[in-house]
Amino acid sequence: MALDLPKTVGAFVLIVAIGTAAMVMMPVSMGTDTILMMVTPSMAVFGAIMLAIGVKHGEYRATN
């Protein structure tokens, strides 16, 4: 499977959405507003940083 930008963005959004839905459905002490305003953005930022590192590492591996 060749990953291009639309597939990568779709997979990224799907993973963050599944994580958010799981947190909202779990009986945790955080409210939904806390999850949506603090946890989801931090998941997205962390995921974007890890995606960028992974892409750069893949580029490095492909050229060497």
Secondary structure as UniProt FT lines:
FT   HELIX           5..25
FT   HELIX           32..34
FT   HELIX           35..39
FT   HELIX           40..63
//
